[in-house]
């Protein structure tokens, strides 16, 4: 029986050293208050409003370009339209990457 003691040592009451001790701190507490939710909703509403205004400006700009090109004739307008960059899916739906 004594020969096996080194394989299964009995627990001792030694104090952990700083190199073996993990740092302990209280858990982080995150609180979400009604004011925070209102502020978030206001920010998101403002962002949607800005995006809608920008989309309307771009749409108005594209309409002005299209009416101006009808003036020049169909050959010129078709060559002009073929050189324009097609909007990506994100641009068409008004998606803007967060900053």
N, CA, C and O atoms as a printed pandas DataFrame, in Angstrom:
     atom_number atom_name residue_name chain_id  residue_number  x_coord  y_coord  z_coord
0              1         N          UNK        A               1    0.806   -1.195    0.000
1              2        CA          UNK        A               1    0.000    0.000    0.000
2              3         C          UNK        A               1    0.852    1.263    0.000
3              4         O          UNK        A               1    0.467    2.237   -0.648
4              5         N          UNK        A               2    1.988    1.300    0.691
5              6        CA          UNK        A               2    2.822    2.497    0.731
6              7         C          UNK        A               2    3.479    2.782   -0.612
7              8         O          UNK        A               2    3.782    3.938   -0.905
8              9         N          UNK        A               3    3.703    1.785   -1.418
9             10        CA          UNK        A               3    4.333    1.975   -2.719
10            11         C          UNK        A               3    3.415    2.737   -3.670
11            12         O          UNK        A               3    3.908    3.383   -4.595
12            13         N          UNK        A               4    2.112    2.685   -3.477
13            14        CA          UNK        A               4    1.161    3.357   -4.358
14            15         C          UNK        A               4    0.827    4.775   -3.908
15            16         O          UNK        A               4    0.125    5.482   -4.630
16            17         N          UNK        A               5    1.297    5.211   -2.761
17            18        CA          UNK        A               5    0.988    6.554   -2.271
18            19         C          UNK        A               5    1.506    7.647   -3.191
19            20         O          UNK        A               5    0.885    8.705   -3.289
20            21         N          UNK        A               6    2.606    7.428   -3.856
21            22        CA          UNK        A               6    3.132    8.476   -4.743
22            23         C          UNK        A               6    2.276    8.635   -6.003
23            24         O          UNK        A               6    2.335    9.681   -6.649
24            25         N          UNK        A               7    1.477    7.612   -6.369
25            26        CA          UNK        A               7    0.595    7.734   -7.529
26            27         C          UNK        A               7   -0.687    8.495   -7.200
27            28         O          UNK        A               7   -1.203    9.230   -8.041
28            29         N          UNK        A               8   -1.200    8.325   -5.994
29            30        CA          UNK        A               8   -2.424    8.997   -5.566
30            31         C          UNK        A               8   -2.166    9.706   -4.251
31            32         O          UNK        A               8   -2.524    9.193   -3.192
32            33         N          UNK        A               9   -1.554   10.870   -4.302
33            34        CA          UNK        A               9   -1.247   11.552   -3.051
34            35         C          UNK        A               9   -2.518   12.036   -2.368
35            36         O          UNK        A               9   -3.509   12.362   -3.021
36            37         N          UNK        A              10   -2.470   12.074   -1.081
37            38        CA          UNK        A              10   -3.613   12.576   -0.322
38            39         C          UNK        A              10   -3.615   14.091   -0.386
39            40         O          UNK        A              10   -2.551   14.710   -0.408
40            41         N          UNK        A              11   -4.797   14.702   -0.417
41            42        CA          UNK        A              11   -4.850   16.164   -0.501
42            43         C          UNK        A              11   -4.216   16.802    0.732
43            44         O          UNK        A              11   -4.402   16.342    1.858
44            45         N          UNK        A              12   -3.476   17.855    0.491
45            46        CA          UNK        A              12   -2.850   18.593    1.582
46            47         C          UNK        A              12   -3.456   19.979    1.641
47            48         O          UNK        A              12   -4.099   20.421    0.689
48            49         N          UNK        A              13   -3.261   20.645    2.715
49            50        CA          UNK        A              13   -3.827   21.990    2.866
50            51         C          UNK        A              13   -2.753   23.041    2.624
51            52         O          UNK        A              13   -2.525   23.909    3.466
52            53         N          UNK        A              14   -2.096   22.961    1.472
53            54        CA          UNK        A              14   -1.092   23.978    1.157
54            55         C          UNK        A              14   -1.763   25.175    0.490
55            56         O          UNK        A              14   -2.770   25.021   -0.202
56            57         N          UNK        A              15   -1.216   26.346    0.694
57            58        CA          UNK        A              15   -1.746   27.582    0.129
58            59         C          UNK        A              15   -1.263   27.726   -1.303
59            60         O          UNK        A              15   -0.102   27.432   -1.589
60            61         N          UNK        A              16   -2.122   28.171   -2.208
61            62        CA          UNK        A              16   -1.670   28.368   -3.588
62            63         C          UNK        A              16   -0.683   29.533   -3.660
63            64         O          UNK        A              16   -0.802   30.523   -2.938
64            65         N          UNK        A              17    0.268   29.384   -4.529
65            66        CA          UNK        A              17    1.249   30.447   -4.742
66            67         C          UNK        A              17    0.715   31.404   -5.797
67            68         O          UNK        A              17   -0.187   31.035   -6.549
68            69         N          UNK        A              18    1.237   32.606   -5.877
69            70        CA          UNK        A              18    0.754   33.560   -6.885
70            71         C          UNK        A              18    0.875   33.023   -8.315
71            72         O          UNK        A              18    0.082   33.409   -9.174
72            73         N          UNK        A              19    1.828   32.160   -8.589
73            74        CA          UNK        A              19    1.984   31.649   -9.949
74            75         C          UNK        A              19    0.932   30.598  -10.286
75            76         O          UNK        A              19    0.656   30.367  -11.463
76            77         N          UNK        A              20    0.336   29.952   -9.274
77            78        CA          UNK        A              20   -0.686   28.940   -9.545
78            79         C          UNK        A              20   -2.092   29.452   -9.280
79            80         O          UNK        A              20   -3.062   28.756   -9.581
80            81         N          UNK        A              21   -2.225   30.629   -8.733
81            82        CA          UNK        A              21   -3.524   31.168   -8.361
82            83         C          UNK        A              21   -4.113   31.981   -9.522
83            84         O          UNK        A              21   -3.428   32.814  -10.115
84            85         N          UNK        A              22   -5.372   31.733   -9.835
85            86        CA          UNK        A              22   -6.057   32.491  -10.884
86            87         C          UNK        A              22   -6.540   33.819  -10.304
87            88         O          UNK        A              22   -6.854   33.918   -9.118
88            89         N          UNK        A              23   -6.592   34.813  -11.147
89            90        CA          UNK        A              23   -7.111   36.108  -10.710
90            91         C          UNK        A              23   -8.617   36.014  -10.540
91            92         O          UNK        A              23   -9.308   35.447  -11.388
92            93         N          UNK        A              24   -9.114   36.552   -9.476
93            94        CA          UNK        A              24  -10.551   36.557   -9.216
94            95         C          UNK        A              24  -11.035   37.999   -9.175
95            96         O          UNK        A              24  -10.434   38.857   -8.528
96            97         N          UNK        A              25  -12.106   38.241   -9.862
97            98        CA          UNK        A              25  -12.731   39.547   -9.801
98            99         C          UNK        A              25  -14.229   39.350   -9.890
99           100         O          UNK        A              25  -14.694   38.315  -10.367
100          101         N          UNK        A              26  -14.981   40.320   -9.441
101          102        CA          UNK        A              26  -16.436   40.160   -9.503
102          103         C          UNK        A              26  -16.901   40.159  -10.965
103          104         O          UNK        A              26  -16.279   40.808  -11.806
104          105         N          UNK        A              27  -17.975   39.447  -11.273
105          106        CA          UNK        A              27  -18.468   39.436  -12.657
106          107         C          UNK        A              27  -18.928   40.829  -13.088
107          108         O          UNK        A              27  -19.415   41.616  -12.277
108          109         N          UNK        A              28  -18.767   41.109  -14.356
109          110        CA          UNK        A              28  -19.194   42.392  -14.904
110          111         C          UNK        A              28  -20.712   42.408  -14.997
111          112         O          UNK        A              28  -21.331   41.457  -15.474
112          113         N          UNK        A              29  -21.288   43.488  -14.541
113          114        CA          UNK        A              29  -22.740   43.616  -14.566
114          115         C          UNK        A              29  -23.111   44.661  -15.608
115          116         O          UNK        A              29  -22.641   45.798  -15.559
116          117         N          UNK        A              30  -23.945   44.269  -16.535
117          118        CA          UNK        A              30  -24.399   45.182  -17.581
118          119         C          UNK        A              30  -25.869   45.482  -17.330
119          120         O          UNK        A              30  -26.699   44.577  -17.250
120          121         N          UNK        A              31  -26.175   46.760  -17.209
121          122        CA          UNK        A              31  -27.550   47.168  -16.945
122          123         C          UNK        A              31  -28.075   47.951  -18.133
123          124         O          UNK        A              31  -27.402   48.843  -18.649
124          125         N          UNK        A              32  -29.269   47.615  -18.559
125          126        CA          UNK        A              32  -29.924   48.307  -19.651
126          127         C          UNK        A              32  -31.123   49.044  -19.067
127          128         O          UNK        A              32  -32.062   48.432  -18.557
128          129         N          UNK        A              33  -31.074   50.353  -19.151
129          130        CA          UNK        A              33  -32.128   51.182  -18.555
130          131         C          UNK        A              33  -33.059   51.689  -19.653
131          132         O          UNK        A              33  -32.717   51.656  -20.835
132          133         N          UNK        A              34  -34.210   52.148  -19.258
133          134        CA          UNK        A              34  -35.205   52.665  -20.200
134          135         C          UNK        A              34  -34.633   53.840  -20.998
135          136         O          UNK        A              34  -34.919   53.975  -22.187
136          137         N          UNK        A              35  -33.835   54.681  -20.358
137          138        CA          UNK        A              35  -33.219   55.814  -21.061
138          139         C          UNK        A              35  -32.291   55.332  -22.174
139          140         O          UNK        A              35  -32.232   55.933  -23.247
140          141         N          UNK        A              36  -31.572   54.249  -21.911
141          142        CA          UNK        A              36  -30.664   53.698  -22.915
142          143         C          UNK        A              36  -31.446   53.186  -24.128
143          144         O          UNK        A              36  -31.034   53.392  -25.270
144          145         N          UNK        A              37  -32.557   52.529  -23.877
145          146        CA          UNK        A              37  -33.387   52.010  -24.963
146          147         C          UNK        A              37  -33.957   53.165  -25.783
147          148         O          UNK        A              37  -33.971   53.103  -27.012
148          149         N          UNK        A              38  -34.425   54.214  -25.116
149          150        CA          UNK        A              38  -34.955   55.380  -25.824
150          151         C          UNK        A              38  -33.878   56.038  -26.684
151          152         O          UNK        A              38  -34.135   56.415  -27.827
152          153         N          UNK        A              39  -32.677   56.175  -26.132
153          154        CA          UNK        A              39  -31.588   56.775  -26.894
154          155         C          UNK        A              39  -31.241   55.931  -28.112
155          156         O          UNK        A              39  -31.020   56.468  -29.197
156          157         N          UNK        A              40  -31.191   54.606  -27.939
157          158        CA          UNK        A              40  -30.902   53.703  -29.054
158          159         C          UNK        A              40  -31.977   53.832  -30.136
159          160         O          UNK        A              40  -31.659   53.933  -31.321
160          161         N          UNK        A              41  -33.253   53.829  -29.723
161          162        CA          UNK        A              41  -34.347   53.964  -30.688
162          163         C          UNK        A              41  -34.259   55.282  -31.446
163          164         O          UNK        A              41  -34.515   55.322  -32.649
164          165         N          UNK        A              42  -33.898   56.371  -30.749
165          166        CA          UNK        A              42  -33.767   57.674  -31.400
166          167         C          UNK        A              42  -32.639   57.655  -32.428
167          168         O          UNK        A              42  -32.795   58.166  -33.537
168          169         N          UNK        A              43  -31.515   57.072  -32.060
169          170        CA          UNK        A              43  -30.371   56.999  -32.983
170          171         C          UNK        A              43  -30.735   56.193  -34.225
171          172         O          UNK        A              43  -30.425   56.597  -35.345
172          173         N          UNK        A              44  -31.393   55.053  -34.024
173          174        CA          UNK        A              44  -31.771   54.216  -35.163
174          175         C          UNK        A              44  -32.800   54.926  -36.049
175          176         O          UNK        A              44  -32.746   54.812  -37.274
176          177         N          UNK        A              45  -33.734   55.656  -35.437
177          178        CA          UNK        A              45  -34.721   56.409  -36.207
178          179         C          UNK        A              45  -34.022   57.487  -37.043
179          180         O          UNK        A              45  -34.343   57.675  -38.216
180          181         N          UNK        A              46  -33.066   58.190  -36.431
181          182        CA          UNK        A              46  -32.315   59.217  -37.156
182          183         C          UNK        A              46  -31.540   58.613  -38.323
183          184         O          UNK        A              46  -31.504   59.188  -39.411
184          185         N          UNK        A              47  -30.924   57.460  -38.100
185          186        CA          UNK        A              47  -30.169   56.807  -39.183
186          187         C          UNK        A              47  -31.086   56.400  -40.328
187          188         O          UNK        A              47  -30.734   56.570  -41.495
188          189         N          UNK        A              48  -32.268   55.862  -40.001
189          190        CA          UNK        A              48  -33.223   55.480  -41.052
190          191         C          UNK        A              48  -33.676   56.710  -41.829
191          192         O          UNK        A              48  -33.792   56.667  -43.053
192          193         N          UNK        A              49  -33.932   57.802  -41.121
193          194        CA          UNK        A              49  -34.378   59.030  -41.770
194          195         C          UNK        A              49  -33.302   59.556  -42.721
195          196         O          UNK        A              49  -33.606   59.948  -43.847
196          197         N          UNK        A              50  -32.063   59.566  -42.275
197          198        CA          UNK        A              50  -30.956   60.025  -43.121
198          199         C          UNK        A              50  -30.816   59.135  -44.351
199          200         O          UNK        A              50  -30.621   59.628  -45.462
200          201         N          UNK        A              51  -30.916   57.817  -44.148
201          202        CA          UNK        A              51  -30.800   56.878  -45.278
202          203         C          UNK        A              51  -31.938   57.090  -46.275
203          204         O          UNK        A              51  -31.718   57.048  -47.485
204          205         N          UNK        A              52  -33.163   57.318  -45.769
205          206        CA          UNK        A              52  -34.290   57.561  -46.664
206          207         C          UNK        A              52  -34.105   58.857  -47.443
207          208         O          UNK        A              52  -34.384   58.907  -48.641
208          209         N          UNK        A              53  -33.637   59.902  -46.773
209          210        CA          UNK        A              53  -33.412   61.178  -47.453
210          211         C          UNK        A              53  -32.342   61.036  -48.529
211          212         O          UNK        A              53  -32.481   61.580  -49.625
212          213         N          UNK        A              54  -31.287   60.313  -48.220
213          214        CA          UNK        A              54  -30.224   60.118  -49.198
214          215         C          UNK        A              54  -30.742   59.306  -50.386
215          216         O          UNK        A              54  -30.410   59.611  -51.532
216          217         N          UNK        A              55  -31.541   58.289  -50.129
217          218        CA          UNK        A              55  -32.102   57.476  -51.208
218          219         C          UNK        A              55  -33.010   58.321  -52.092
219          220         O          UNK        A              55  -33.003   58.179  -53.315
220          221         N          UNK        A              56  -33.797   59.206  -51.468
221          222        CA          UNK        A              56  -34.674   60.076  -52.248
222          223         C          UNK        A              56  -33.861   61.044  -53.102
223          224         O          UNK        A              56  -34.207   61.301  -54.255
224          225         N          UNK        A              57  -32.768   61.585  -52.531
225          226        CA          UNK        A              57  -31.906   62.489  -53.303
226          227         C          UNK        A              57  -31.282   61.762  -54.487
227          228         O          UNK        A              57  -31.235   62.295  -55.596
228          229         N          UNK        A              58  -30.800   60.537  -54.248
229          230        CA          UNK        A              58  -30.186   59.772  -55.336
230          231         C          UNK        A              58  -31.213   59.426  -56.404
231          232         O          UNK        A              58  -30.912   59.485  -57.596
232          233         N          UNK        A              59  -32.417   59.068  -55.987
233          234        CA          UNK        A              59  -33.468   58.736  -56.942
234          235         C          UNK        A              59  -33.819   59.972  -57.771
235          236         O          UNK        A              59  -33.988   59.883  -58.987
236          237         N          UNK        A              60  -33.926   61.118  -57.107
237          238        CA          UNK        A              60  -34.221   62.363  -57.807
238          239         C          UNK        A              60  -33.105   62.698  -58.795
239          240         O          UNK        A              60  -33.364   63.135  -59.916
240          241         N          UNK        A              61  -31.867   62.487  -58.365
241          242        CA          UNK        A              61  -30.718   62.756  -59.231
242          243         C          UNK        A              61  -30.742   61.848  -60.452
243          244         O          UNK        A              61  -30.481   62.300  -61.567
244          245         N          UNK        A              62  -31.055   60.566  -60.252
245          246        CA          UNK        A              62  -31.111   59.625  -61.378
246          247         C          UNK        A              62  -32.243   59.976  -62.325
247          248         O          UNK        A              62  -32.102   59.837  -63.541
248          249         N          UNK        A              63  -33.371   60.434  -61.777
249          250        CA          UNK        A              63  -34.488   60.829  -62.634
250          251         C          UNK        A              63  -34.113   62.041  -63.468
251          252         O          UNK        A              63  -34.475   62.118  -64.642
252          253         N          UNK        A              64  -33.392   62.991  -62.880
253          254        CA          UNK        A              64  -32.965   64.172  -63.624
254          255         C          UNK        A              64  -31.990   63.777  -64.731
255          256         O          UNK        A              64  -32.050   64.325  -65.832
256          257         N          UNK        A              65  -31.096   62.833  -64.452
257          258        CA          UNK        A              65  -30.159   62.384  -65.476
258          259         C          UNK        A              65  -30.903   61.690  -66.610
259          260         O          UNK        A              65  -30.571   61.890  -67.778
260          261         N          UNK        A              66  -31.897   60.883  -66.283
261          262        CA          UNK        A              66  -32.639   60.158  -67.312
262          263         C          UNK        A              66  -33.453   61.096  -68.182
263          264         O          UNK        A              66  -33.523   60.882  -69.392
264          265         N          UNK        A              67  -34.069   62.125  -67.622
265          266        CA          UNK        A              67  -34.843   63.058  -68.438
266          267         C          UNK        A              67  -33.919   63.897  -69.302
267          268         O          UNK        A              67  -34.286   64.254  -70.421
268          269         N          UNK        A              68  -32.740   64.218  -68.816
269          270        CA          UNK        A              68  -31.777   64.980  -69.610
270          271         C          UNK        A              68  -31.223   64.161  -70.760
271          272         O          UNK        A              68  -30.929   64.719  -71.817
272          273         N          UNK        A              69  -31.073   62.871  -70.590
273          274        CA          UNK        A              69  -30.501   62.049  -71.654
274          275         C          UNK        A              69  -31.530   61.770  -72.742
275          276         O          UNK        A              69  -31.141   61.471  -73.871
276          277         N          UNK        A              70  -32.837   61.855  -72.448
277          278        CA          UNK        A              70  -33.860   61.658  -73.477
278          279         C          UNK        A              70  -33.776   62.745  -74.532
279          280         O          UNK        A              70  -34.157   62.537  -75.684
280          281         N          UNK        A              71  -33.293   63.865  -74.146
281          282        CA          UNK        A              71  -33.092   64.998  -75.010
282          283         C          UNK        A              71  -32.129   64.712  -76.153
283          284         O          UNK        A              71  -32.328   65.148  -77.287
284          285         N          UNK        A              72  -31.066   63.957  -75.819
285          286        CA          UNK        A              72  -29.966   63.776  -76.744
286          287         C          UNK        A              72  -30.230   62.716  -77.800
287          288         O          UNK        A              72  -29.471   62.618  -78.765
288          289         N          UNK        A              73  -31.248   61.944  -77.654
289          290        CA          UNK        A              73  -31.543   60.910  -78.631
290          291         C          UNK        A              73  -31.275   59.535  -78.074
291          292         O          UNK        A              73  -30.567   59.383  -77.078
292          293         N          UNK        A              74  -31.840   58.536  -78.717
293          294        CA          UNK        A              74  -31.762   57.178  -78.188
294          295         C          UNK        A              74  -30.361   56.592  -78.302
295          296         O          UNK        A              74  -29.958   55.840  -77.414
296          297         N          UNK        A              75  -29.604   56.894  -79.343
297          298        CA          UNK        A              75  -28.263   56.324  -79.510
298          299         C          UNK        A              75  -27.336   56.822  -78.399
299          300         O          UNK        A              75  -26.585   56.042  -77.813
300          301         N          UNK        A              76  -27.392   58.097  -78.120
301          302        CA          UNK        A              76  -26.537   58.663  -77.082
302          303         C          UNK        A              76  -26.949   58.147  -75.707
303          304         O          UNK        A              76  -26.093   57.805  -74.891
304          305         N          UNK        A              77  -28.249   58.089  -75.446
305          306        CA          UNK        A              77  -28.697   57.666  -74.125
306          307         C          UNK        A              77  -28.382   56.192  -73.881
307          308         O          UNK        A              77  -28.060   55.823  -72.751
308          309         N          UNK        A              78  -28.463   55.341  -74.899
309          310        CA          UNK        A              78  -28.151   53.926  -74.689
310          311         C          UNK        A              78  -26.661   53.730  -74.438
311          312         O          UNK        A              78  -26.288   52.877  -73.633
312          313         N          UNK        A              79  -25.796   54.497  -75.105
313          314        CA          UNK        A              79  -24.363   54.366  -74.843
314          315         C          UNK        A              79  -24.020   54.940  -73.476
315          316         O          UNK        A              79  -23.130   54.424  -72.800
316          317         N          UNK        A              80  -24.706   55.994  -73.058
317          318        CA          UNK        A              80  -24.482   56.580  -71.739
318          319         C          UNK        A              80  -24.903   55.603  -70.650
319          320         O          UNK        A              80  -24.197   55.448  -69.653
320          321         N          UNK        A              81  -26.037   54.949  -70.827
321          322        CA          UNK        A              81  -26.539   54.006  -69.834
322          323         C          UNK        A              81  -25.631   52.782  -69.729
323          324         O          UNK        A              81  -25.496   52.212  -68.647
324          325         N          UNK        A              82  -25.010   52.373  -70.823
325          326        CA          UNK        A              82  -24.157   51.186  -70.771
326          327         C          UNK        A              82  -22.845   51.461  -70.038
327          328         O          UNK        A              82  -22.222   50.523  -69.539
328          329         N          UNK        A              83  -22.407   52.721  -69.958
329          330        CA          UNK        A              83  -21.168   53.049  -69.251
330          331         C          UNK        A              83  -21.397   53.308  -67.772
331          332         O          UNK        A              83  -20.436   53.370  -67.005
332          333         N          UNK        A              84  -22.653   53.462  -67.351
333          334        CA          UNK        A              84  -22.932   53.709  -65.936
334          335         C          UNK        A              84  -22.750   52.426  -65.131
335          336         O          UNK        A              84  -23.026   51.323  -65.601
336          337         N          UNK        A              85  -22.280   52.610  -63.912
337          338        CA          UNK        A              85  -22.102   51.477  -63.002
338          339         C          UNK        A              85  -23.456   51.052  -62.449
339          340         O          UNK        A              85  -24.242   51.888  -62.004
340          341         N          UNK        A              86  -23.726   49.749  -62.477
341          342        CA          UNK        A              86  -24.972   49.245  -61.912
342          343         C          UNK        A              86  -24.844   49.216  -60.402
343          344         O          UNK        A              86  -23.800   48.818  -59.887
344          345         N          UNK        A              87  -25.881   49.629  -59.673
345          346        CA          UNK        A              87  -25.799   49.611  -58.207
346          347         C          UNK        A              87  -25.788   48.175  -57.683
347          348         O          UNK        A              87  -26.429   47.286  -58.243
348          349         N          UNK        A              88  -25.056   47.974  -56.613
349          350        CA          UNK        A              88  -25.013   46.653  -55.991
350          351         C          UNK        A              88  -26.324   46.407  -55.254
351          352         O          UNK        A              88  -27.138   47.316  -55.091
352          353         N          UNK        A              89  -26.514   45.174  -54.816
353          354        CA          UNK        A              89  -27.727   44.836  -54.075
354          355         C          UNK        A              89  -27.822   45.672  -52.799
355          356         O          UNK        A              89  -28.906   46.130  -52.438
356          357         N          UNK        A              90  -26.691   45.872  -52.114
357          358        CA          UNK        A              90  -26.692   46.663  -50.885
358          359         C          UNK        A              90  -27.095   48.113  -51.168
359          360         O          UNK        A              90  -27.818   48.720  -50.378
360          361         N          UNK        A              91  -26.634   48.666  -52.282
361          362        CA          UNK        A              91  -26.999   50.039  -52.631
362          363         C          UNK        A              91  -28.484   50.146  -52.987
363          364         O          UNK        A              91  -29.136   51.135  -52.651
364          365         N          UNK        A              92  -29.016   49.124  -53.672
365          366        CA          UNK        A              92  -30.424   49.166  -54.065
366          367         C          UNK        A              92  -31.359   49.146  -52.868
367          368         O          UNK        A              92  -32.409   49.788  -52.892
368          369         N          UNK        A              93  -30.990   48.416  -51.817
369          370        CA          UNK        A              93  -31.881   48.346  -50.657
370          371         C          UNK        A              93  -31.546   49.383  -49.600
371          372         O          UNK        A              93  -32.249   49.489  -48.595
372          373         N          UNK        A              94  -30.476   50.155  -49.811
373          374        CA          UNK        A              94  -30.135   51.224  -48.890
374          375         C          UNK        A              94  -29.317   50.788  -47.692
375          376         O          UNK        A              94  -29.300   51.482  -46.675
376          377         N          UNK        A              95  -28.643   49.664  -47.786
377          378        CA          UNK        A              95  -27.834   49.177  -46.676
378          379         C          UNK        A              95  -26.553   49.994  -46.559
379          380         O          UNK        A              95  -25.864   50.246  -47.548
380          381         N          UNK        A              96  -26.252   50.394  -45.345
381          382        CA          UNK        A              96  -24.993   51.110  -45.075
382          383         C          UNK        A              96  -24.267   50.357  -44.005
383          384         O          UNK        A              96  -24.863   49.979  -42.996
384          385         N          UNK        A              97  -22.987   50.128  -44.201
385          386        CA          UNK        A              97  -22.181   49.403  -43.212
386          387         C          UNK        A              97  -22.009   50.253  -41.962
387          388         O          UNK        A              97  -21.776   51.458  -42.048
388          389         N          UNK        A              98  -22.125   49.613  -40.790
389          390        CA          UNK        A              98  -21.902   50.363  -39.545
390          391         C          UNK        A              98  -20.464   50.842  -39.441
391          392         O          UNK        A              98  -19.539   50.193  -39.929
392          393         N          UNK        A              99  -20.297   51.970  -38.805
393          394        CA          UNK        A              99  -18.946   52.523  -38.662
394          395         C          UNK        A              99  -18.422   52.325  -37.295
395          396         O          UNK        A              99  -17.297   52.730  -37.000
